[in-house]
Amino acid sequence: MSRLTHNHSDTAEATATMRAAESLLPEGRRLLVDPMARHFVRRPAYLVPARSAFAARLAVSLFDRWCPGLHGHVVLRARYADDAIRSTARAGVRQVVLLGAGFDTTAHRLPGAARFFEVDVPTTQQAKRDRLRATAGPTGSGRTPGGPHGSTIVDEAGGPTYVPCNFGVDDVGARLREHDFDPGAPALFLWLGVVPYLTPEALETTLAELRGVTARGSSLVLDYVEADALDRAAGHSGARRVERMVARRGSPCTAPSRPTRSPRHCPGTG
């Protein structure tokens, strides 16, 4: 199974909160500016750090003590993805596939970089589209305040192509083809914040499915959890706290308990 198949993913809202908080940090300190992220935050506990610069600084500091490295990981992978999109666009790649997109805003922040395909379960996609429409107003598009970073254009009509898919259940390659993805053209595949929640079988199956729609010149960026990160003997208490937290919220982490869970140990996937 993929992330949540009921309601929208809580992890999507949590990561949106981190991106929003990072955007409110001082200019010389922040690594990412995502003025749209705050519009996807609804939980009362998340609202304040997503909208107040002072609360954002305090929340990031406290969170880093509670779980060292997690906020930095979320922000760095988003920044890395932005840089990868710009780099591959300069090389002529015009398709970007966000696997397990959640509440990602890249397609709206970098609209001219490529054609974006967002792959996720339908419930998360619907929650995202509902919030985009609420942000844009009754016309479906418009200019929304971007806080200290200016305005953000929200236009669903010019946004990503939504591809409903449940990893390990649906054939992601077939779903992409059904939504006008061109398997003969190179693409950048971004698979961030998803792999730790997949079974080994779902991971290997999805990689094999992607191979069938991947042209020469394509690339894949993903993150995953090493087996020893959740080993009590290794002393990574913060990682175990996150594991318990996401499990309580319906997204149990199935991070590697053996080497085959690492993508570099998936033979035959290309």
N, C-alpha and C positions, 0 to 999 in steps of 0.2 A: 504494500500500500504506500501511497505518498503521504504528504503531510496530513492535514485534516480533510476528511471528506464530508464533514458536516460543519456548518457555520464557516466563517472565514478564519483563517489561521491566526491564532494569537501571536505566534512567532513573527508573522508579517507586521503586526502592529508594534511589537516590541522593537524590531529593527528599525521601523519607521521613526519611532521615538528617539532612538540613538542617533539616527541621521539628522533629525530635527534639532536635537540638543547640540550636536557637533556644529551645525550651521550657525548657532547662536554664540559660539565661543569667539574670543577676540580674533581679529583677522590674522595676526601673526602666529596664532596657535592652531587654528582649525585646519583640517586636511580636506574638508569637503563642504560644499555649499549646496544644500538641497532645500530650497524654500518651499517646495510643495509637500515635503514629508509630514509637516505638522497637520495637514488637512486629513490625514489618515489616522490620526490619534483620537480615540474616543474614550478610552478607559480613564476614569478620574485620576488614578495614580500616575498616569503618564502625561496628563495634560499640562501640568505646570512646567516640568522641564522641557517640554516641547515648545513652549510659548514665552518663557521668561529667561532672559540671558543669565540673570543671577542664579535662578534655580537650575539652569542647565549646567553651569560651572560646578555648583554644589553636587548635583546628581552624578555628573561624570566622575568627580573626585570620590564620592562615596561608593559608587558602583565599582570603580577600579580597586577599591579596598576589598569589597565583597567578592568580586570575581576578577582578579587581575588579568588584563589582556583581552577580555571579551569585547568591550566597547571599541578598543583599538582595532581588533580583528574585523568587526563589522564595518567600521569606517574605512579601514585600509582596503578591504576587498572591494568596497564600492568605488573608492578612488581608483584602484587598479583597473576595475572594469571600465570606468570612464576613459582612462588613458588608453586602454586596449581598443576601445571603440574608435577613438580618434586616430590611433596609429593604424589600425586596419583600414579605416576609411581612406586614409592617405595612400594606402597601398591598393585601393580600388575595390575593397570588399564593401558590398552594398546591402548585405543581409546580416542582421543580428538577431539571434534567438536567445531569449531569456527563459531558461528552464527552471520552473518553480519561481515565477516572477514575483509572487506575493504582491506587496504594495510598492514595488519598484517604480521610480518616476523617471528613469533614464530616457524613455521614449519621448517624454514631454520636455525634458531638460535639454536634450540633444536631438531635436526633431529633424534636422537636415543631414545628420550624419549617415543614416542608413534607413532601410525599411526594417522595422522592429516586429518581431513575433514574440508574444508573451504566452508561455505555456504554463498552465496551472490547472488545479481542479476548478470546476465551474462555480462552486460556492465562493471561493476566494475571489475569482474574477468578477462575480456579480457584486460582491461587497465593494470591490475597488471601483467598479464602474458607477455604482450608486453614489459613492463618495465624490467621485470626479464630477458627476452631474450636479450634486449638491453644492460643490465648490464653484462650478461654472455658472450656476444660476439657471433660470427657466429656459434660456435659449440654447443651452447645451455647450456654449463656449463663452469665453469672456476673459477679462483681465482680473486677476485676483491679487491682493496685496501679498508681497513677498517679504514683509517685515523689513529688517535692515538691509536686505539684499535686493531691493527693488521689486518689480512686478513679475508675475509669472503668467504666461498665456496657457490657458487650459482649453483645449479643443479636442474632444473625443473623436470627432470626425477625421481629424488629421493625426490621430494617435496610432498606437500599435494595432496589429492584427491579433486578436485573442484566439488562442488555440486551446480548447478544453482538453485536458488529458490527465489521467491518473497514472503516474509512473508505476511500472510493474503490472499494470492491468491493461492499459491501452497501449497500442503501438504508436510511439511518439513520431516515428518517421512517417507512418501513414497519415497521422493527424496533420502533420506539417504539410504534406502533399495536398491534402484536402483543402488547405487554406492558402493555396497559391504560393507556397514556398518553392523556390527553384532549386532542385537538387543538383543541377548542372552548374550552378554558380557558387563561388566560394562564400562561406559564411563564418561569422564569429559566434560560437556557442558559449554562453555564460551560464554556469550551473553553480550558483552560490547559495550556501545556507540550506541545502537540500540533502546532499549525500549522507550526512549523519543520521537521517531519519529513514533511510531506505534499507530494506533487507539486502543481503549480498546478492540474492537472485534478481531482485528488481534493479539493482545497480548494473549488474553485468548484462541483463536483458536490454536495458535502456541504452547502454553504450553500443551494443550490437545493432540496435535499431537505428541509432544515429549514424552508424557507419554506412548504412544503406542510403543515406541522403546527404552524405558529405563529399563535396567535390575537392579536387586538389586545390591547395591554397587556403583551406579552411583551418580553423584552430578552435581549441576547447580550453576554457578557463574554468576550473572548479576548485572547491575547497573541501577538505575532509578532516576527520579526526583520527589521529594515530591511536593504536590500541592501548598504549601505556598511559594515555592522557586520563583515562578513567580507572586506572589501576590504583587501588587504595595505597599500595606500597610505594607508588611513585610520588606521592605527596601533593598531587594537584587538586587541592581541596576545592578551589574555585570551579574547576571543570565538573566535579561531582555535584556541586550545588546547582549548576546550570542543568545538568542531566536530570536531577530531581525536579527542578522547576518546570522544564518543558514537558516532562512526563505528566505532571499534575495538570497541565493545561491542555493535554490531549495530543501532544506530539512527542511520543517517546523516542529517545535517541537510541538507535541501534548501531552506534559507532563501533569500529572494528574490535572484535575480540580475538581475531586471528588475522594473519597477514593478507589473506585473500581479499579482505575488505578494502585494502588500499587500491586505488585505480591502477597503479603501476603494476599490480599483480593480476590484472584481468586479461588473460591471453585471448588473442583472436578478435579483439575489438578494434584494431587499427590505430 
